[in-house]
Each structure stands twice: as C-alpha cells, then as structure tokens.
Amino acid sequence: MSLLSRLPASILTLATALPAFAAQVEVHDPVMAKEGSKYYLFSTGPGITFYSSSDMKSWKPEGRVFAGQPTWAKKAAPTFNDHIWAPDIQHHKGKYYLYYSVSGFGKNTSGIGVTTNTTLDPRSPNYKWEDQGMVLQSIPGRDLWNAIDSHVIDDEQGTPWMSFGSFWSGLKLVKLDASRTRLAEPQEWHTIARRDRSAFEADIEPGSGHIEAPFIFRKNGWYYLFASWDLCCKGKDSTYKVVVGRAKSVTGPYLDRQGVDMAKGGGSIVIQGDRDWKGLGHNSAYTFDGKDVMVLHAYESADRYKQKLKVLEMKWDAEGWPVLDQADLNRYQSVQLP
C-alpha cells in the first residue's frame, strides 16, 4: 500500500485543490500599455518578448514582436545576437510606436529603431508590426554617448522628444519630427543627466558614469525624469537603483530634492535594493484608471537572483515627489500563465 493511499480523504482533497506552483514573469526593462481592457507588457529579449493581462498580475506570454531580426540591426551593431533591448511603447493618433535598441554589451556600437502597429492585440486581423528602421545611431570614436534605452514623451505643444542614453556622457534628449520615426531638422539636442566620468577614461569605454534608462513622466505641471544609477545584471552584486529629478520644461534643467541639477550629478533616490530584492531599475511609469504605477525589474534573492516583474503604486508626498512603499516589492507577485 502506498503512502498516498493511506492519507486521510480530507488531506487528499486539499492536496488536489491546491494550485500548482506559479512561475513569476521574468523580464528586463519592462514597459506597459493598455488597449481596451487589456494590458500589454514588453521587455528586452529575443525579438522583444511581450505578454498580455487583464489585471497587471496574471500575464499570458504572447511570443515576440519581431519574427526575425530588424533588417538594419547587424549593420549598426555587428555583434547583435537577436536580443532586442529596452523597448518603449507609445500611442499617438491611432497608432502604436514601439521603440527599441540594438547593441553589443558594454559598447556604444548601438542604434535605436521603431516599429509601428494599429493594435497591440495579436488576435486582431489588423495586427501587423511594420518596422520603420533606425532613428539614430551611436558610433565608437565619434560619439561619447550610447544610443540605447529610449523613451518618447510629448511636450505641452505636442512635440515628441526622445530621451535615451547609458553610461558614457550620460542621458540625452533629442527632438523628433512629426512622423515620430526620424529626428527633427534642424536637430536639437540636450544633456539632461550625467554622472562623473574621468577625463582620462578611453572614449570607447562605458566609463564610471553609471547612469542609464531615462523615463520622463508628466504630473501636475512637472516633468519627472527617472533614471537608473549604478550596475545592473550582476546578480547579488547588482547595485541598480531608481533616482528622480523634475523640471518645468521637458528640456530641463531637472533638479533633485536638494536642487542639484541631474546634468551635474544630481538625483534623489526613489527606490533601491534590500535583502530580498537586488538590482531594482530600468523603470517606466504610467497612469492607469486614475492610479499612478511604476513598472520595473528586480532580482529576487530567494530565487538565485532571477529578474522579476514589479508593478508598484506610485504616490506623491506634500512637496510633489514620487513615493514608493518598499514593502510592495514583496506584496506584488506576478503570475505567468501557460
């Protein structure tokens, strides 16, 4: 007689009623959009991985955006290996714009491209991504900036601006034209955030200015610039954290809580790692159904530092600065559906 057959019927009933262990969603650099009643989550991965959900907690894998590779990727980044980085999803006048990056790790041999669609629903007959090609490119030896980690925001006049950047000389902002797929002419560029970088570091090296992943969020007359400081992707040794500054103009200057310009090393910490979670960063921020949320990835200490999705409610203090509850890192747990 087996051990199982000797168990009381009540215990057997309970055991069969318990759900199987549910895997969490493992993502890097998550961004989100809502179409109808569905949320769509996009992240770094082969061809850009994406998911759908009705509640921002249970996520159904939907495959990849690109069936193959962007046609221009290998030319811009010869070491490109099918992993498309740091997507950014925007909606404008009935069309979705999905910006993305191709690069080689630790190199500024990089480019930012954009693909468009009229719907995010892969079951819609109108679902079709159409790549618009490269928007801008960084070239080692020519540029002391890195063309990855893009985010697009409209200013008060409806003009689109792309922020981007990783290490080197920091985070940049450049004006786009009305197509949202090309730079506006004449070109207008700004440096919106940077950290100290030794003048004697080689131009081809990322350097010691550990900053990347800008995301600009408008709220109550302010533009809030979120960025990630320090080091991602190092497991338990990851030191990634989210910082913020704000400005009245999209072009800055973005000042932190102490009034220090982010272009001069400023930035106030919004959230950082703790014992349970390491490497918090590469965030995005949204208002869904009247509630502000921050979306980011974090490495779970209890699961060999695998990257997990976090969606945290973002509140605002009396001075108008964003506030997150550290305990929400453990409260929020995604579920990846079959």
ZIBELGI-V375228 format. One record per backbone hydrogen bond with DSSP energy under -1.0 kcal/mol. CO is the residue of the C=O (numbers start at 1). NH is the residue of the N-H. Records with the same first field share a line. If there is no record, write none. Layout:
CO: NH ; NH
This chain:
4: 7
8: 12
9: 13
10: 14
11: 15
12: 16
13: 17
14: 18
23: 336
25: 309
28: 44
31: 42
33: 40
35: 38
38: 35
39: 53
40: 33
41: 51
42: 31
43: 49
45: 48 ; 84
47: 66
48: 65
49: 43
50: 62
51: 41
52: 60
53: 39
57: 335
59: 337
60: 52
63: 50
70: 73
72: 76
73: 77
77: 80
82: 47
84: 45
85: 101
88: 99
90: 97
92: 95
95: 92
96: 117
97: 90
98: 115
99: 88
100: 113
101: 85
102: 111
104: 107
108: 110
110: 138
111: 102
112: 135 ; 136
113: 100
114: 132
115: 98
116: 130
117: 96
121: 124
124: 127
130: 116
133: 114
136: 112
138: 110
139: 142 ; 143
144: 169
146: 148
148: 165
151: 163
153: 161
155: 158
159: 155
160: 176
161: 153
162: 174
163: 151
164: 172
165: 213
167: 170
171: 192 ; 193
172: 164
173: 190
174: 162
175: 184
177: 180
182: 177
188: 175
190: 173
193: 171
198: 201
202: 205
206: 168
208: 210
209: 211
210: 230
211: 167
212: 228
215: 226
217: 224
219: 222
222: 219
223: 247
224: 217
225: 245
226: 215
227: 243
228: 212
229: 241
231: 239 ; 240
234: 237
235: 238
240: 280
241: 229
242: 270 ; 271
243: 227
244: 268
245: 225
246: 255
247: 223
249: 252
254: 262
255: 246
256: 259
260: 256
261: 264 ; 266
262: 194 ; 265
268: 244
271: 242
276: 301
277: 274
278: 299
281: 297
284: 295
286: 293
288: 291
291: 288
292: 314
293: 286
294: 312
295: 284
296: 310
297: 281
298: 308
299: 278
300: 303 ; 305
303: 306
306: 300
308: 298
310: 296
312: 294
315: 323
317: 320
321: 317
323: 315
325: 328
326: 329
327: 330 ; 331
328: 332
335: 59
